[in-house]
């Protein structure tokens, strides 16, 4: 039989609230409460009711025991609810729910609920505030939902996002910060130093005769050399300072806060140079003991109106080239942080 599209057997049917599928002679009676209770207790959502005047549970669904291990009879007052909550969540969640309930506002709250065996399950409480004709709060009626799986997925997505962000700011070869990350960190530290009046230092590092190294040992070995140098520089600088690959065989350190003055920056540069020497990476085409060495340019400044961040980078980079022009495997530095009308102070070691 042909049927018009509007007569599809899969068509949804909607009922108004005053309509019913029950026979017309059937009236709601006391036995319906058992039906409603059966429906509530057969769902995964856990129904509950709290009397506002006494702050006691008037009811909580038996599903609570299967989920958390606590028998329904053990949920006597709101204190049981609060105490069976993760300590890190308790104060914020309780304060929020009490405030919303007093205001007569329906609300939701996510928190970690304590299980009887000492674990935690993520719950979402959806709360309806029941008021009398005078608008006074009489009861709280709600449902608890197990959202552990949702939270697990959210945490995995957050970790994935953080990993993607880390990769987008990391040099794929050495694992240190990339140029994009360097620009971001330097801009932030520049603004912070400018506001505080504290010095900021840059250490720019370039591996000496690296083209000759690649030509002799090959690019695969060259990549391994870059990885080793990055590791050594990271050890010298420590976790508090930013280390990035500026490009090619060039690296950069950003020194802020306590280790940002000129003398501290020079000490860190010296430590970097010493550890590279201790690494003793063979380089037969280097005149410096046939080992890999590096040249360093160090700049220190208190950011102000008379110099922008680009000029500071160029100034430090110029010191690096001075170190290379003067024979490599040395440090050249410029310091404007501590001057008092003396102009720039340059030094090399």
C-alpha positions, 0 to 999 in steps of 0.5 A: 500500500502506498503511503504519503510521506506525512503518514510514515509509521516512524513519525513522532507523536507528541502529547500536551500535558493535559492529554493522556494515553490512559483509558478515560475512566482511569483516574490517578490514585494512590497506587500511582505513587508506587509506579512513580517510585518504581520508575525513579528507582529503575533509572541510573539517576539517583533521586533525593529530597531534603527537608529545608527546615530540618536539613534531613534527607526525606528520601534518597534512591537505593541506587546510591548504595550500588554507586557509592557503597553507602546505604540509603539509611546512612544519608540522614542529614546534609552533613552526610552529603557534605562530609562524603565529598572530596575535601578540595571540592567541599567548601566551594560546592557547599557554599554555592549550593546553600547560597542558591538554595536560600535564593530559591534558585534551581542549580547544578553542581559537579563534585567528587563523592567519597565511596565507602571503600575510599575512592571517589566518583564524579557526581552532578547534582541537579537541584530544584528548590521547592517553595510554598505559596509565600515563596519560602523554601520548603524542600530541595528535590534533585537527582545525582548523576554519575558523570565519571566517564564524562569527566574522564573524557574531559581530562583526556581531552584537556591532556591532549590539548596541553600536549598539542600546545606543548608541541606547538611551542617546542622544537621538534628536534631538541624538545626545547622551546621554539622561536614562537615560544621564545617570542611569547616568553620574552614579551611576557618577561619584558612587560613584567620587568618593565613594571617591576623595574628589575633587570632582564637578561638574554644569553644567545648561544651559537655552536662554533663551526657547526657547518664544518661539523655537518659537512664532516660528520653528516646531518644525522650526527649533526642533529645528535650534536644539537640534542646533546648541546640542548641537554647540556644548556638545560642542565646549566640553566636549570628549570627556572629559566627559559631555554629555546632554539633560536634557529639552526645551531643557535640557542637562547636563554631568558633570565628573569627575577633573581638571576637576571642581573649582569653578573648572574647572567655571566655566571650562567653563560660561563657554566654553559661554556664549561659544561659544553667543554666537559661534554667533550663532543669530538669535532676534528675541524675545530681549532679548539682542542678538536671539540665542539664549543660555543660562543655566547652573547649576553645582554642585560637591561632594565626595560624602559621607554628608550629601548624596545624588546627587538632592539634588546635582542639585536643588541645581545645578538651583536655581542654574540657576533663580537664573541665569534669575531674575536675567536669563538669559544668565548663570551661577550656581554653588554650591561645597561642594567646597572649604569649611572650615565656611564653608557654601555659596558662591554666585556669579553672573556 
